[in-house]
Amino acid sequence: MVRKFDVSTSWLQTKELCRYYRRGPHEVRAVDRVNLYLERGEFLGIVGASGSGKSTMLNLMAGLDTPTSGRIEIDGTALSSLTRRELAAYRARRVGMVFQSFNLLAHQTALKNVELALYFNDTPARARRIRATEILERLGLGDRLDHVPADLSGGEQQRVAIARALVKGPEVLFADEPTGNLDQVNTEQIAELLAGLNRQGLTVVVATHDLDMARRYAHRTVRMDYGKLVATDSGRTDGEPGQ
Amino acid sequence: MTFKDLILISTGNLWRMKLRAFLTISGVVIAIAAFVSMLSFGAGNQRLIEQQFLELGLFSTMYVYPPDEEDVDDSLAAAVLDQQAVEALSAIPGVNLAYPLEAFSVTASLDDKQADTRAQALPGAAVQTKIFSQLVAGSAYTGDSAREALVTEDFLEEIGVDSADSALNKKLVVSVQVASIDSGLTRVLQSLGERVGERAGNFNRDSLRSMEYWQRAARQEMGGAMARFVNGYLNHRATVSDTLVIRGVLKGRHGHRLRIEPVIIPLATALRFNTGGFTGSPADLASAFGSGDFFAAVSDSTSKSYRRVTLDLDPHVLYQPVKDSVEARGFRTFSFAEQFDEIRRFFFYFDLALGLIGLIALTTASLGIVNTMVMSIVERTREIGVLKSLGADEREIRLLFLVESGAIGSIGAATGILTGWIITRIASAIAKAVMEDQGIEAVELFALPLWLVLIAFGFGLIVSLLAGFYPASRAARIDPVEALRND
């Protein structure tokens, strides 16, 4: 049965969202009047070529970037109405981010990298260590706790990055090209991991240029081109990724 | 993020770039060490003077002088510093003791050695004050009329006695040559007959009508009489001697601000040398003529006026009210406490100048901190972006870098204070060796009081925080999207 999503019950909603940059004399319309919604528990794929605006879209939804115009509403609250501290708290408690290049701190161990995400949501030091260890073990990295990123494979590094995003128990995970730097085997593993997390109830938004992967794993796929949302496809049926 | 987290992350970051952190901290260490060692020199000297003042009780000592002649209004009776005034001064609240300066020239003989020196008469109570109680051997004399004396180490050195202890209980023969007005007047009267006969022999009747003749004759006779008086006064002196037992030896006062005469005699005992008149020294004569008490001084000791009276004050009383009270009586004052205030003011400006030099060094070091922090931010831009994506707000990023520069300042200041202390210990050891080599009593020229430690540490910390403020603000403003795009 195809899962139905309804804009009226959405967790996140964008309205006429725009993000324009100035590059020299030119104006770059990275996101141009995008209307999008995201429902709780959904796996949303945002696909598009490089420069289509999908990363900017994720940054805007994660509260890392500020729109030029338009609105982003989370549970009915406009992100633009939040102060910078409230916006930081939103990132610290409600969303997790995963990047193409992992963005792990090279001088810290896997455990420390994961713990770092708990520094900004008032988690006590002892609980930080316990929770970081638990999540790494859950993702199969129990024997890699004291390894620095340089000693880990690309797939392991991305799993550490996912652990860092998940350790704070976010409501939504934004993943920007999470498999962009990985080989086929690791790509499959990470995609499976994200789908599995989604099946456990986590809302996942993945920006990728891999339309096939998006269609296989996402409930819904939106396509962006030159900053505009050009198409929406329904994806996998619930509980059966890869079909 | 707790403060402990901030400290741990910041020190961890410093540890990560050890060489750069070491070089930056070294700049702070050098600046703080220079600051501490320079101010330590000022503090040491100030403490040295303060110790001397305390040791001698100078903070509670005040000198009283007669008014300046220029300041005295002829229409009013000038204040006279006589026995009556001494009693009035001792009655001022806060004054423990008032005693006049009675100093005169003596010849002192010890064993077979003899020296022309100065003696000072002091009441027994005055000998108990701190100024005169710095004894290196023996004790104070037993009473005002005791046939005893105190001598200074300087006197023993002059007379050739090496050990203070060996001088104790030895007999000191003090001799004073006393001249009297009688001897001067006798000389004038003796010659009076000769002068009258001489002038009568040369008598010229016509001259009697000339006013010029009378004026010239009066001038010649007055001048002649004065010369004969002085001649008789100085050449017909009697020697008064007394044998006293040396009861104590006072500390030497080489180059000291406080003048103490080499021989100290009990007040009543000293009167024996004074009843016959002046000792005949030019200084005594000039003083007596100057004060206008020449005749009074010899005829009546109670109406004698003094050149100086010393007040020993209650140490718990402020000097200013006593000074005001004394000056209201028409006298001039000299207060060591007031002088110390001047000295302290001087040291304040001295320390300020030294501190400024240290601050210049610290400013240079702070540029090193700015440079290190800016470099650190450039290198850690992506890390800042990651922290922001994880939920760090601008305040936390700012604090992270401020704590890092504060850590550089704290470590640098603490090490700088220690280094400065080591430098002062080395300089002090060298200075003491040089002083001993020169035959000067070795003194400690440096001090590291708590206030200096706190100020040095505070300066190090504040300057480093100020230096870190700009880089920290810059780090806080970094756009996370740009920072993450960096790679």
Interface residues (C-beta under 8 A of the other chain):
Chain A: T56 N59 A62 L64 D65 R84 R85 A88 A89 Y90 R91 A92 R93 M97 F99 S101 N103 L105 H107 L116 A117 Y119 F120 N121 A125 R164 K168
Chain B: M1 K4 D5 R16 R382 E383 G385 V386 L387 K388 S389 L390 G391 A392 D393 E394 R395 E396 P480 V481 L484 D487
